Amino acid sequence: MKEQLENIKLRDWTETRAHSGWQIFKIMAEFVQGFETLAKVGPCISIFGSARTQPGHKYYELAYEIAKRLAEAGFGIITGGGPGIMEAGNKGANAAKGRSVGLNIDLPFEQTSNPYIDPSHSMNFDYFFVRKVMFTKYAQGFIMMPGGWGTMDEFFEVATLIQTRKFTQTPMICVGKAYWEGLFNWMRDVMKDQEGYISPGDLEMIKIFDSADEVVNYISEFYTHNKLQPNF
């Protein structure tokens, strides 16, 4: 490692730093586009989940139903803009003639825009961290459908922001008890009870439901007592 570090040419390293400086403008452009677009959409619910979930799968159909009913209640629906659960969410919003937002990300595989996003609410991002800000700033609720690494990244990001009160207390719901309960058991038994790394109330801020009725009723009830506003 030391030899490798010594062989780095200062000129090459300096050129890399200069390129990084220009990246700031691209990052800023993504933030500006996202803020200007989403500020016009109004209160939304962000739905996360696997890009690999196929139409006809119980979680695809459940995501569709949840999104449709929330859109009928007046919420816009934000997804990652791709296939799978994201497509189901946008499709549900579209079926209800609601606002359907897609925050796509340029990836070498999996991610292509689904056809159910409103053209005026479709955005493409190069940077995951900018995209995650857009998922969270204007969302009035977070629905975590079953998914992989990306969904887990978003799950812990949102949970941390709520736990640390970096934005207002917002409904966070995991859908699919059979999928999520193993993770929650570990967080309770190991993170909380065994190691004390989280507080007893931290897990209580996240609900786990199995039906569209439970999800929609919980969010509707929450906003009979809480104000609709951007999170930060």
TORKOL-4160 file (C-alpha; in steps of 0.2 Angstrom, whole numbers, padded with zeros to 4 digits, m for minus):
232
<pt num="1" X="0000" Y="0000" Z="0000"/>
<pt num="2" X="0014" Y="0012" Z="0004"/>
<pt num="3" X="0023" Y="0009" Z="m0012"/>
<pt num="4" X="0006" Y="0011" Z="m0022"/>
<pt num="5" X="0003" Y="0028" Z="m0013"/>
<pt num="6" X="0021" Y="0034" Z="m0017"/>
<pt num="7" X="0019" Y="0030" Z="m0035"/>
<pt num="8" X="0003" Y="0041" Z="m0037"/>
<pt num="9" X="0008" Y="0055" Z="m0048"/>
<pt num="10" X="0004" Y="0072" Z="m0040"/>
<pt num="11" X="m0001" Y="0079" Z="m0057"/>
<pt num="12" X="m0014" Y="0065" Z="m0059"/>
<pt num="13" X="m0020" Y="0068" Z="m0042"/>
<pt num="14" X="m0022" Y="0086" Z="m0044"/>
<pt num="15" X="m0032" Y="0084" Z="m0060"/>
<pt num="16" X="m0044" Y="0072" Z="m0051"/>
<pt num="17" X="m0046" Y="0086" Z="m0038"/>
<pt num="18" X="m0050" Y="0099" Z="m0051"/>
<pt num="19" X="m0063" Y="0087" Z="m0059"/>
<pt num="20" X="m0071" Y="0085" Z="m0042"/>
<pt num="21" X="m0072" Y="0104" Z="m0040"/>
<pt num="22" X="m0083" Y="0105" Z="m0056"/>
<pt num="23" X="m0094" Y="0091" Z="m0050"/>
<pt num="24" X="m0101" Y="0103" Z="m0037"/>
<pt num="25" X="m0110" Y="0112" Z="m0051"/>
<pt num="26" X="m0118" Y="0096" Z="m0057"/>
<pt num="27" X="m0123" Y="0092" Z="m0040"/>
<pt num="28" X="m0131" Y="0109" Z="m0037"/>
<pt num="29" X="m0140" Y="0107" Z="m0053"/>
<pt num="30" X="m0148" Y="0091" Z="m0048"/>
<pt num="31" X="m0153" Y="0099" Z="m0031"/>
<pt num="32" X="m0161" Y="0114" Z="m0040"/>
<pt num="33" X="m0171" Y="0104" Z="m0052"/>
<pt num="34" X="m0177" Y="0092" Z="m0038"/>
<pt num="35" X="m0182" Y="0106" Z="m0027"/>
<pt num="36" X="m0191" Y="0117" Z="m0040"/>
<pt num="37" X="m0200" Y="0102" Z="m0047"/>
<pt num="38" X="m0206" Y="0094" Z="m0031"/>
<pt num="39" X="m0211" Y="0110" Z="m0022"/>
<pt num="40" X="m0225" Y="0112" Z="m0035"/>
<pt num="41" X="m0231" Y="0094" Z="m0032"/>
<pt num="42" X="m0238" Y="0096" Z="m0015"/>
<pt num="43" X="m0239" Y="0083" Z="0000"/>
<pt num="44" X="m0233" Y="0066" Z="m0006"/>
<pt num="45" X="m0230" Y="0049" Z="0001"/>
<pt num="46" X="m0213" Y="0040" Z="m0004"/>
<pt num="47" X="m0214" Y="0022" Z="m0008"/>
<pt num="48" X="m0199" Y="0011" Z="m0008"/>
<pt num="49" X="m0196" Y="m0007" Z="m0013"/>
<pt num="50" X="m0188" Y="m0019" Z="m0025"/>
<pt num="51" X="m0185" Y="m0016" Z="m0043"/>
<pt num="52" X="m0186" Y="m0035" Z="m0046"/>
<pt num="53" X="m0204" Y="m0038" Z="m0040"/>
<pt num="54" X="m0215" Y="m0043" Z="m0054"/>
<pt num="55" X="m0233" Y="m0039" Z="m0059"/>
<pt num="56" X="m0245" Y="m0051" Z="m0051"/>
<pt num="57" X="m0234" Y="m0054" Z="m0036"/>
<pt num="58" X="m0243" Y="m0050" Z="m0019"/>
<pt num="59" X="m0231" Y="m0036" Z="m0015"/>
<pt num="60" X="m0233" Y="m0028" Z="m0032"/>
<pt num="61" X="m0252" Y="m0028" Z="m0031"/>
<pt num="62" X="m0252" Y="m0022" Z="m0013"/>
<pt num="63" X="m0240" Y="m0007" Z="m0018"/>
<pt num="64" X="m0252" Y="m0003" Z="m0032"/>
<pt num="65" X="m0267" Y="m0003" Z="m0021"/>
<pt num="66" X="m0259" Y="0007" Z="m0007"/>
<pt num="67" X="m0253" Y="0020" Z="m0020"/>
<pt num="68" X="m0270" Y="0021" Z="m0028"/>
<pt num="69" X="m0279" Y="0024" Z="m0012"/>
<pt num="70" X="m0267" Y="0037" Z="m0006"/>
<pt num="71" X="m0268" Y="0046" Z="m0022"/>
<pt num="72" X="m0287" Y="0045" Z="m0021"/>
<pt num="73" X="m0285" Y="0053" Z="m0004"/>
<pt num="74" X="m0275" Y="0068" Z="m0012"/>
<pt num="75" X="m0257" Y="0063" Z="m0009"/>
<pt num="76" X="m0244" Y="0063" Z="m0023"/>
<pt num="77" X="m0234" Y="0047" Z="m0025"/>
<pt num="78" X="m0215" Y="0047" Z="m0026"/>
<pt num="79" X="m0205" Y="0032" Z="m0031"/>
<pt num="80" X="m0188" Y="0028" Z="m0038"/>
<pt num="81" X="m0196" Y="0028" Z="m0055"/>
<pt num="82" X="m0190" Y="0011" Z="m0061"/>
<pt num="83" X="m0199" Y="m0006" Z="m0062"/>
<pt num="84" X="m0205" Y="m0018" Z="m0049"/>
<pt num="85" X="m0213" Y="m0010" Z="m0033"/>
<pt num="86" X="m0208" Y="0008" Z="m0040"/>
<pt num="87" X="m0219" Y="0004" Z="m0056"/>
<pt num="88" X="m0233" Y="m0002" Z="m0045"/>
<pt num="89" X="m0233" Y="0014" Z="m0035"/>
<pt num="90" X="m0233" Y="0025" Z="m0050"/>
<pt num="91" X="m0246" Y="0014" Z="m0058"/>
<pt num="92" X="m0258" Y="0015" Z="m0043"/>
<pt num="93" X="m0256" Y="0034" Z="m0043"/>
<pt num="94" X="m0259" Y="0035" Z="m0062"/>
<pt num="95" X="m0275" Y="0024" Z="m0060"/>
<pt num="96" X="m0282" Y="0036" Z="m0047"/>
<pt num="97" X="m0277" Y="0051" Z="m0059"/>
<pt num="98" X="m0266" Y="0057" Z="m0045"/>
<pt num="99" X="m0249" Y="0065" Z="m0045"/>
<pt num="100" X="m0236" Y="0052" Z="m0050"/>
<pt num="101" X="m0217" Y="0056" Z="m0047"/>
<pt num="102" X="m0202" Y="0046" Z="m0053"/>
<pt num="103" X="m0185" Y="0050" Z="m0046"/>
<pt num="104" X="m0174" Y="0039" Z="m0058"/>
<pt num="105" X="m0156" Y="0035" Z="m0056"/>
<pt num="106" X="m0143" Y="0031" Z="m0069"/>
<pt num="107" X="m0137" Y="0013" Z="m0066"/>
<pt num="108" X="m0128" Y="0000" Z="m0077"/>
<pt num="109" X="m0142" Y="m0012" Z="m0074"/>
<pt num="110" X="m0161" Y="m0014" Z="m0068"/>
<pt num="111" X="m0166" Y="0004" Z="m0068"/>
<pt num="112" X="m0177" Y="0010" Z="m0083"/>
<pt num="113" X="m0191" Y="0023" Z="m0081"/>
<pt num="114" X="m0208" Y="0015" Z="m0080"/>
<pt num="115" X="m0222" Y="0022" Z="m0091"/>
<pt num="116" X="m0234" Y="0028" Z="m0077"/>
<pt num="117" X="m0224" Y="0043" Z="m0071"/>
<pt num="118" X="m0231" Y="0060" Z="m0075"/>
<pt num="119" X="m0219" Y="0068" Z="m0089"/>
<pt num="120" X="m0218" Y="0084" Z="m0079"/>
<pt num="121" X="m0213" Y="0074" Z="m0063"/>
<pt num="122" X="m0200" Y="0063" Z="m0070"/>
<pt num="123" X="m0182" Y="0067" Z="m0065"/>
<pt num="124" X="m0165" Y="0058" Z="m0068"/>
<pt num="125" X="m0151" Y="0058" Z="m0055"/>
<pt num="126" X="m0133" Y="0053" Z="m0056"/>
<pt num="127" X="m0131" Y="0055" Z="m0037"/>
<pt num="128" X="m0139" Y="0043" Z="m0025"/>
<pt num="129" X="m0137" Y="0056" Z="m0010"/>
<pt num="130" X="m0146" Y="0070" Z="m0020"/>
<pt num="131" X="m0160" Y="0058" Z="m0025"/>
<pt num="132" X="m0162" Y="0053" Z="m0006"/>
<pt num="133" X="m0164" Y="0071" Z="m0001"/>
<pt num="134" X="m0179" Y="0072" Z="m0014"/>
<pt num="135" X="m0187" Y="0057" Z="m0007"/>
<pt num="136" X="m0187" Y="0064" Z="0010"/>
<pt num="137" X="m0190" Y="0083" Z="0009"/>
<pt num="138" X="m0207" Y="0084" Z="0003"/>
<pt num="139" X="m0214" Y="0066" Z="0008"/>
<pt num="140" X="m0228" Y="0066" Z="0022"/>
<pt num="141" X="m0225" Y="0047" Z="0024"/>
<pt num="142" X="m0213" Y="0033" Z="0020"/>
<pt num="143" X="m0219" Y="0016" Z="0015"/>
<pt num="144" X="m0206" Y="0002" Z="0014"/>
<pt num="145" X="m0211" Y="m0013" Z="0004"/>
<pt num="146" X="m0200" Y="m0028" Z="0003"/>
<pt num="147" X="m0183" Y="m0025" Z="m0006"/>
<pt num="148" X="m0165" Y="m0027" Z="m0006"/>
<pt num="149" X="m0149" Y="m0017" Z="m0003"/>
<pt num="150" X="m0156" Y="m0001" Z="m0010"/>
<pt num="151" X="m0172" Y="m0002" Z="0000"/>
<pt num="152" X="m0162" Y="m0006" Z="0016"/>
<pt num="153" X="m0152" Y="0009" Z="0013"/>
<pt num="154" X="m0167" Y="0020" Z="0011"/>
<pt num="155" X="m0175" Y="0011" Z="0027"/>
<pt num="156" X="m0161" Y="0016" Z="0038"/>
<pt num="157" X="m0158" Y="0033" Z="0031"/>
<pt num="158" X="m0177" Y="0038" Z="0034"/>
<pt num="159" X="m0177" Y="0029" Z="0051"/>
<pt num="160" X="m0161" Y="0039" Z="0057"/>
<pt num="161" X="m0168" Y="0056" Z="0051"/>
<pt num="162" X="m0184" Y="0052" Z="0061"/>
<pt num="163" X="m0175" Y="0046" Z="0076"/>
<pt num="164" X="m0163" Y="0061" Z="0077"/>
<pt num="165" X="m0177" Y="0073" Z="0073"/>
<pt num="166" X="m0168" Y="0080" Z="0058"/>
<pt num="167" X="m0186" Y="0082" Z="0051"/>
<pt num="168" X="m0203" Y="0082" Z="0058"/>
<pt num="169" X="m0211" Y="0066" Z="0064"/>
<pt num="170" X="m0218" Y="0057" Z="0049"/>
<pt num="171" X="m0227" Y="0041" Z="0047"/>
<pt num="172" X="m0215" Y="0027" Z="0043"/>
<pt num="173" X="m0223" Y="0010" Z="0038"/>
<pt num="174" X="m0215" Y="m0007" Z="0033"/>
<pt num="175" X="m0227" Y="m0017" Z="0023"/>
<pt num="176" X="m0226" Y="m0036" Z="0024"/>
<pt num="177" X="m0224" Y="m0044" Z="0041"/>
<pt num="178" X="m0217" Y="m0060" Z="0035"/>
<pt num="179" X="m0203" Y="m0050" Z="0026"/>
<pt num="180" X="m0199" Y="m0037" Z="0040"/>
<pt num="181" X="m0202" Y="m0046" Z="0057"/>
<pt num="182" X="m0185" Y="m0055" Z="0056"/>
<pt num="183" X="m0176" Y="m0039" Z="0055"/>
<pt num="184" X="m0186" Y="m0031" Z="0068"/>
<pt num="185" X="m0183" Y="m0045" Z="0080"/>
<pt num="186" X="m0165" Y="m0043" Z="0078"/>
<pt num="187" X="m0165" Y="m0025" Z="0080"/>
<pt num="188" X="m0176" Y="m0027" Z="0096"/>
<pt num="189" X="m0166" Y="m0042" Z="0103"/>
<pt num="190" X="m0148" Y="m0037" Z="0098"/>
<pt num="191" X="m0147" Y="m0018" Z="0095"/>
<pt num="192" X="m0159" Y="m0013" Z="0109"/>
<pt num="193" X="m0159" Y="m0026" Z="0122"/>
<pt num="194" X="m0142" Y="m0034" Z="0121"/>
<pt num="195" X="m0131" Y="m0020" Z="0116"/>
<pt num="196" X="m0141" Y="m0004" Z="0120"/>
<pt num="197" X="m0137" Y="0004" Z="0103"/>
<pt num="198" X="m0155" Y="0010" Z="0101"/>
<pt num="199" X="m0168" Y="0017" Z="0113"/>
<pt num="200" X="m0184" Y="0008" Z="0118"/>
<pt num="201" X="m0194" Y="0021" Z="0108"/>
<pt num="202" X="m0185" Y="0020" Z="0092"/>
<pt num="203" X="m0193" Y="0004" Z="0086"/>
<pt num="204" X="m0210" Y="0011" Z="0091"/>
<pt num="205" X="m0209" Y="0025" Z="0078"/>
<pt num="206" X="m0210" Y="0012" Z="0064"/>
<pt num="207" X="m0226" Y="0002" Z="0060"/>
<pt num="208" X="m0228" Y="m0015" Z="0052"/>
<pt num="209" X="m0244" Y="m0018" Z="0042"/>
<pt num="210" X="m0250" Y="m0031" Z="0030"/>
<pt num="211" X="m0265" Y="m0023" Z="0022"/>
<pt num="212" X="m0269" Y="m0007" Z="0012"/>
<pt num="213" X="m0283" Y="m0003" Z="0024"/>
<pt num="214" X="m0270" Y="m0002" Z="0039"/>
<pt num="215" X="m0258" Y="0009" Z="0029"/>
<pt num="216" X="m0271" Y="0021" Z="0023"/>
<pt num="217" X="m0280" Y="0022" Z="0039"/>
<pt num="218" X="m0264" Y="0025" Z="0049"/>
<pt num="219" X="m0259" Y="0039" Z="0038"/>
<pt num="220" X="m0276" Y="0047" Z="0037"/>
<pt num="221" X="m0277" Y="0046" Z="0056"/>
<pt num="222" X="m0260" Y="0053" Z="0058"/>
<pt num="223" X="m0264" Y="0069" Z="0048"/>
<pt num="224" X="m0280" Y="0073" Z="0058"/>
<pt num="225" X="m0268" Y="0078" Z="0072"/>
<pt num="226" X="m0252" Y="0083" Z="0063"/>
<pt num="227" X="m0248" Y="0097" Z="0050"/>
<pt num="228" X="m0244" Y="0094" Z="0032"/>
<pt num="229" X="m0227" Y="0103" Z="0029"/>
<pt num="230" X="m0210" Y="0099" Z="0021"/>
<pt num="231" X="m0198" Y="0090" Z="0032"/>
<pt num="232" X="m0184" Y="0102" Z="0032"/>
